[in-house]
Amino acid sequence: MKKFIFILLLFIAFGCNTKQLEYEKDSFPVLKGKYLGQNEPGLIPEIFAPNIVSTGMTEINACFSPDFSELFYTIILPSRKYVIISMSYENDKWSEPEVAGFSGKYSDADPFITKDGKWLYFVSKRPEDSTKSEKSDWDIWRVEKIEGHWLNPKRLEDGINSESDDIYPTLSENGTLYFSSGRVGKNNRDIFYSEARGDKFNSPIKLNDTINGQWEGDLFISPKEDYLIFRSYGRDEGGGLFITFNNNNQWSIPIRMGEEINMTGNELCPIVSPDGKYFFFSSPNTIKKTDTSVILTYQKIKEDFIESYKNPQMGKTDIYWVDSKIIDSYRKNNKQ
């Protein structure tokens, strides 16, 4: 009897230890510091927070709050629904990723936080009337931070929003709003800007054809409005991210960023961190590949699909970052 009890106790203890090890293996790591405790990159882009932010899912739109107490980004679901994810710095460590409090019901994307940290702009297909179904086009919304919480999403006024897609809001430090819209033109998307007028905005003005030459989408305006990074395709140089500089209120001819940035030609979602140190963008660059020498079976195919959602750099879009000094190299090659 004693021997039986001893064996039973060993079994229970082993089971508890196994569960503890599994919990420790799957538990979220302790992340400290501005950038989630990641080793900061140099002039060669590196994947950001692998297996934490950049996983086997499709992640885009990295956006830190000015005080680096929050991080927002977007996940694109297999159903093509977009959801904004948030992490916060609490008790001297970063929290696990969660769906942002204002997101999750409708498609939401493209978060951008103003310099004062008061407003978070984003795009959504949500209807103004919550009893109605999701819209087919994107509108620009913003949510205000009140007593430490993001509350009361509000759609920007007509004029900024149109009956076509209006996407990727980004604001300079003086409050001028830049965004991309499909409202006019044969190329489907063009870049507009609108100066702030109190809590509203003046009528949008389309940037000239030096910039709006083809399809222009995701964009980042620098705080001083001295440079603009945007996504484009249909140009002779190829697709991906381009940069243009403002010289005496004249935008220079856009330069396609190099292969260190445009790894595939499908790069998107440019933004510079609030402290100006790092340039973030998204890319579907594929590095990790499955073994093609193995004869495929149904089980192998299934395992490969499951594995592709466990690791970044396997064909879905991941978030990258690089020292923002790389922008200076393009400034030197700036041409009117």
Secondary structure, 3 states (H helix, E strand, C coil): CHHHHHHHHHHHHHHHHHHHHHHHHHCCCCCCCCCCCCCCCCCCCEECCECCCECCCEEEEEEECCCCCEEEEEEECCCCCEEEEEEEEECCEECCCEECCCCCCCCEEEEEECCCCCEEEEEECCCCCCCCCCCCCCEEEEEEEECCEEEEEEECCECCECCCCEEEEEECCCCCEEEEECCCCCCCCEEEEECEECCEECCCEECCCCCCCCEEEEEEECCCCCEEEEEEECCCCCCEEEEEEEECCEECCCEECCCCCCCCCCCEEEEECCCCCEEEEEECCECCCCCCCCCCCHHHHHHHHHHHCCCCCECCCEEEEEECCHHHHHHHCCCC
